[in-house]
Amino acid sequence: MTTLPRALFWDVDPQTLDLKKHARFVIERVLQFGRPEDLRWLLGAFDEEAIVGAVRASRRLDRKTATFWAVHFGIPSEEVTCLRKS
């Protein structure tokens, strides 16, 4: 596994990020701002179940990004927290 894509974590010290403890934060950041190479890293660093779980639970993804990943992973929109009506 390669190292964390540092450019995406400009606001935190990447050395302090624990991929298990901060999994949802890391996944959300890569899904929201990542480039193709960052997404390849993400798929190598986390299993699909963890990524799908992060998409479902996220409140940080914008609607466009959440919709894209929900369609990509076949997640019904009503199961994605940030796509629910408030």
Backbone as JSON Lines, residues from 0, in Angstrom:
{"i":0,"aa":"M","n":[0.86,-1.18,0.0],"ca":[0.0,0.0,0.0],"c":[0.89,1.23,0.0]}
{"i":1,"aa":"T","n":[0.53,2.19,-0.81],"ca":[1.3,3.44,-0.88],"c":[0.9,4.35,0.26]}
{"i":2,"aa":"T","n":[1.57,5.48,0.34],"ca":[1.31,6.41,1.43],"c":[0.08,7.27,1.15]}
{"i":3,"aa":"L","n":[-0.42,7.85,2.2],"ca":[-1.58,8.72,2.16],"c":[-1.35,9.87,1.18]}
{"i":4,"aa":"P","n":[-2.34,10.18,0.33],"ca":[-2.18,11.31,-0.61],"c":[-2.13,12.63,0.15]}
{"i":5,"aa":"R","n":[-0.96,13.13,0.4],"ca":[-0.72,14.29,1.27],"c":[-1.44,15.56,0.82]}
{"i":6,"aa":"A","n":[-1.54,15.78,-0.48],"ca":[-2.15,17.02,-0.98],"c":[-3.6,17.16,-0.53]}
{"i":7,"aa":"L","n":[-4.27,16.05,-0.26],"ca":[-5.68,16.09,0.15],"c":[-5.85,16.41,1.63]}
{"i":8,"aa":"F","n":[-4.77,16.33,2.37],"ca":[-4.86,16.52,3.82],"c":[-4.02,17.72,4.24]}
{"i":9,"aa":"W","n":[-4.28,18.85,3.58],"ca":[-3.55,20.08,3.82],"c":[-3.79,20.65,5.22]}
{"i":10,"aa":"D","n":[-4.9,20.29,5.83],"ca":[-5.28,20.89,7.11],"c":[-4.97,20.02,8.32]}
{"i":11,"aa":"V","n":[-4.39,18.85,8.09],"ca":[-4.02,17.97,9.2],"c":[-2.62,17.42,8.96]}
{"i":12,"aa":"D","n":[-1.99,16.98,10.03],"ca":[-0.69,16.33,9.9],"c":[-0.93,14.88,9.51]}
{"i":13,"aa":"P","n":[-0.57,14.49,8.29],"ca":[-0.85,13.14,7.83],"c":[-0.2,12.06,8.71]}
{"i":14,"aa":"Q","n":[0.87,12.43,9.41],"ca":[1.54,11.47,10.3],"c":[0.66,11.09,11.48]}
{"i":15,"aa":"T","n":[-0.3,11.94,11.83],"ca":[-1.16,11.66,12.98],"c":[-2.43,10.91,12.61]}
{"i":16,"aa":"L","n":[-2.68,10.74,11.32],"ca":[-3.88,10.03,10.89],"c":[-3.69,8.52,11.0]}
{"i":17,"aa":"D","n":[-4.58,7.9,11.71],"ca":[-4.61,6.44,11.82],"c":[-5.71,5.97,10.87]}
{"i":18,"aa":"L","n":[-5.34,5.18,9.86],"ca":[-6.31,4.78,8.85],"c":[-7.49,4.0,9.41]}
{"i":19,"aa":"K","n":[-7.29,3.28,10.5],"ca":[-8.42,2.57,11.11],"c":[-9.28,3.52,11.93]}
{"i":20,"aa":"K","n":[-8.65,4.34,12.75],"ca":[-9.38,5.24,13.64],"c":[-10.07,6.36,12.86]}
{"i":21,"aa":"H","n":[-9.44,6.85,11.81],"ca":[-9.96,7.99,11.05],"c":[-10.43,7.59,9.66]}
{"i":22,"aa":"A","n":[-10.85,6.34,9.52],"ca":[-11.21,5.8,8.2],"c":[-12.25,6.64,7.48]}
{"i":23,"aa":"R","n":[-13.35,6.97,8.14],"ca":[-14.41,7.7,7.45],"c":[-13.93,9.07,7.0]}
{"i":24,"aa":"F","n":[-13.17,9.76,7.83],"ca":[-12.62,11.07,7.45],"c":[-11.75,10.94,6.2]}
{"i":25,"aa":"V","n":[-10.86,9.97,6.19],"ca":[-9.95,9.77,5.06],"c":[-10.74,9.42,3.8]}
{"i":26,"aa":"I","n":[-11.67,8.49,3.92],"ca":[-12.48,8.07,2.77],"c":[-13.27,9.25,2.21]}
{"i":27,"aa":"E","n":[-13.93,9.99,3.09],"ca":[-14.72,11.15,2.64],"c":[-13.85,12.15,1.89]}
{"i":28,"aa":"R","n":[-12.68,12.44,2.43],"ca":[-11.8,13.44,1.82],"c":[-11.35,12.98,0.43]}
{"i":29,"aa":"V","n":[-11.0,11.72,0.29],"ca":[-10.56,11.22,-1.01],"c":[-11.72,11.18,-2.0]}
{"i":30,"aa":"L","n":[-12.88,10.74,-1.56],"ca":[-14.04,10.71,-2.47],"c":[-14.44,12.11,-2.91]}
{"i":31,"aa":"Q","n":[-14.32,13.08,-2.02],"ca":[-14.73,14.45,-2.32],"c":[-13.72,15.18,-3.21]}
{"i":32,"aa":"F","n":[-12.44,15.04,-2.92],"ca":[-11.42,15.87,-3.58],"c":[-10.38,15.1,-4.38]}
{"i":33,"aa":"G","n":[-10.42,13.76,-4.31],"ca":[-9.36,12.97,-4.9],"c":[-9.31,12.96,-6.42]}
{"i":34,"aa":"R","n":[-8.1,12.78,-6.9],"ca":[-7.85,12.59,-8.33],"c":[-7.84,11.09,-8.59]}
{"i":35,"aa":"P","n":[-7.81,10.66,-9.85],"ca":[-7.85,9.23,-10.14],"c":[-6.79,8.42,-9.37]}
{"i":36,"aa":"E","n":[-5.58,8.94,-9.26],"ca":[-4.55,8.2,-8.54],"c":[-4.85,8.1,-7.04]}
{"i":37,"aa":"D","n":[-5.54,9.11,-6.5],"ca":[-5.94,9.07,-5.09],"c":[-7.03,8.02,-4.88]}
{"i":38,"aa":"L","n":[-7.93,7.92,-5.84],"ca":[-9.0,6.91,-5.76],"c":[-8.43,5.5,-5.85]}
{"i":39,"aa":"R","n":[-7.41,5.32,-6.69],"ca":[-6.75,4.01,-6.76],"c":[-6.11,3.69,-5.42]}
{"i":40,"aa":"W","n":[-5.48,4.68,-4.8],"ca":[-4.9,4.48,-3.48],"c":[-5.99,4.06,-2.49]}
{"i":41,"aa":"L","n":[-7.13,4.77,-2.52],"ca":[-8.23,4.49,-1.61],"c":[-8.71,3.04,-1.75]}
{"i":42,"aa":"L","n":[-8.86,2.58,-2.98],"ca":[-9.32,1.21,-3.23],"c":[-8.31,0.17,-2.75]}
{"i":43,"aa":"G","n":[-7.05,0.56,-2.69],"ca":[-6.03,-0.34,-2.16],"c":[-5.93,-0.3,-0.65]}
{"i":44,"aa":"A","n":[-6.31,0.84,-0.07],"ca":[-6.17,1.03,1.37],"c":[-7.39,0.54,2.15]}
{"i":45,"aa":"F","n":[-8.56,0.56,1.53],"ca":[-9.81,0.2,2.22],"c":[-10.59,-0.78,1.37]}
{"i":46,"aa":"D","n":[-11.34,-1.65,2.03],"ca":[-12.2,-2.55,1.26],"c":[-13.48,-1.81,0.87]}
{"i":47,"aa":"E","n":[-14.17,-2.37,-0.1],"ca":[-15.38,-1.72,-0.62],"c":[-16.43,-1.53,0.47]}
{"i":48,"aa":"E","n":[-16.53,-2.46,1.38],"ca":[-17.5,-2.36,2.47],"c":[-17.27,-1.1,3.31]}
{"i":49,"aa":"A","n":[-16.01,-0.78,3.59],"ca":[-15.7,0.42,4.37],"c":[-16.04,1.69,3.59]}
{"i":50,"aa":"I","n":[-15.77,1.68,2.29],"ca":[-16.06,2.85,1.45],"c":[-17.57,3.06,1.34]}
{"i":51,"aa":"V","n":[-18.3,1.99,1.09],"ca":[-19.77,2.07,1.0],"c":[-20.35,2.56,2.33]}
{"i":52,"aa":"G","n":[-19.82,2.04,3.43],"ca":[-20.29,2.48,4.75],"c":[-20.05,3.96,4.97]}
{"i":53,"aa":"A","n":[-18.9,4.45,4.51],"ca":[-18.59,5.88,4.65],"c":[-19.53,6.73,3.8]}
{"i":54,"aa":"V","n":[-19.84,6.28,2.59],"ca":[-20.78,7.01,1.72],"c":[-22.15,7.05,2.39]}
{"i":55,"aa":"R","n":[-22.59,5.93,2.91],"ca":[-23.91,5.88,3.57],"c":[-23.98,6.82,4.76]}
{"i":56,"aa":"A","n":[-22.94,6.87,5.58],"ca":[-22.97,7.61,6.85],"c":[-22.53,9.07,6.74]}
{"i":57,"aa":"S","n":[-21.92,9.44,5.63],"ca":[-21.31,10.76,5.54],"c":[-22.31,11.92,5.63]}
{"i":58,"aa":"R","n":[-21.89,12.93,6.34],"ca":[-22.58,14.22,6.35],"c":[-21.71,15.29,5.7]}
{"i":59,"aa":"R","n":[-20.5,14.92,5.3],"ca":[-19.54,15.87,4.75],"c":[-19.54,15.93,3.22]}
{"i":60,"aa":"L","n":[-19.92,14.85,2.56],"ca":[-19.9,14.86,1.1],"c":[-20.97,15.82,0.58]}
{"i":61,"aa":"D","n":[-20.64,16.55,-0.48],"ca":[-21.69,17.4,-1.05],"c":[-22.66,16.51,-1.82]}
{"i":62,"aa":"R","n":[-23.82,17.05,-2.15],"ca":[-24.89,16.25,-2.77],"c":[-24.45,15.64,-4.1]}
{"i":63,"aa":"K","n":[-23.73,16.39,-4.91],"ca":[-23.3,15.91,-6.22],"c":[-22.35,14.72,-6.06]}
{"i":64,"aa":"T","n":[-21.39,14.86,-5.16],"ca":[-20.42,13.78,-4.92],"c":[-21.1,12.57,-4.32]}
{"i":65,"aa":"A","n":[-21.96,12.78,-3.33],"ca":[-22.68,11.67,-2.69],"c":[-23.55,10.94,-3.69]}
{"i":66,"aa":"T","n":[-24.22,11.68,-4.56],"ca":[-25.06,11.05,-5.58],"c":[-24.22,10.21,-6.53]}
{"i":67,"aa":"F","n":[-23.09,10.75,-6.96],"ca":[-22.21,10.0,-7.86],"c":[-21.79,8.68,-7.24]}
{"i":68,"aa":"W","n":[-21.3,8.73,-5.99],"ca":[-20.81,7.5,-5.36],"c":[-21.95,6.55,-5.01]}
{"i":69,"aa":"A","n":[-23.1,7.08,-4.68],"ca":[-24.25,6.21,-4.42],"c":[-24.62,5.44,-5.68]}
{"i":70,"aa":"V","n":[-24.64,6.1,-6.81],"ca":[-24.94,5.43,-8.08],"c":[-23.83,4.43,-8.4]}
{"i":71,"aa":"H","n":[-22.6,4.85,-8.24],"ca":[-21.46,3.98,-8.55],"c":[-21.51,2.67,-7.75]}
{"i":72,"aa":"F","n":[-21.82,2.77,-6.47],"ca":[-21.84,1.59,-5.6],"c":[-23.23,0.95,-5.49]}
{"i":73,"aa":"G","n":[-24.22,1.5,-6.17],"ca":[-25.57,0.92,-6.14],"c":[-26.26,1.1,-4.8]}
{"i":74,"aa":"I","n":[-26.02,2.22,-4.14],"ca":[-26.64,2.5,-2.85],"c":[-27.9,3.34,-3.09]}
{"i":75,"aa":"P","n":[-29.04,2.9,-2.61],"ca":[-30.25,3.72,-2.77],"c":[-30.06,5.07,-2.08]}
{"i":76,"aa":"S","n":[-30.49,6.15,-2.72],"ca":[-30.26,7.49,-2.19],"c":[-30.85,7.69,-0.8]}
{"i":77,"aa":"E","n":[-31.95,6.99,-0.49],"ca":[-32.54,7.15,0.83],"c":[-31.68,6.54,1.94]}
{"i":78,"aa":"E","n":[-30.66,5.77,1.56],"ca":[-29.75,5.19,2.53],"c":[-28.5,6.04,2.76]}
{"i":79,"aa":"V","n":[-28.38,7.15,2.02],"ca":[-27.23,8.03,2.14],"c":[-27.62,9.22,2.99]}
{"i":80,"aa":"T","n":[-27.01,9.34,4.15],"ca":[-27.38,10.36,5.13],"c":[-27.42,11.76,4.56]}
{"i":81,"aa":"C","n":[-26.38,12.15,3.81],"ca":[-26.33,13.53,3.33],"c":[-27.29,13.79,2.16]}
{"i":82,"aa":"L","n":[-27.97,12.78,1.68],"ca":[-28.95,12.98,0.61],"c":[-30.38,13.0,1.13]}
{"i":83,"aa":"R","n":[-30.54,12.73,2.41],"ca":[-31.88,12.76,3.0],"c":[-32.34,14.2,3.18]}
{"i":84,"aa":"K","n":[-33.61,14.42,3.05],"ca":[-34.17,15.75,3.29],"c":[-34.11,16.04,4.78]}
{"i":85,"aa":"S","n":[-33.77,17.28,5.12],"ca":[-33.69,17.63,6.55],"c":[-35.04,17.93,7.14]}
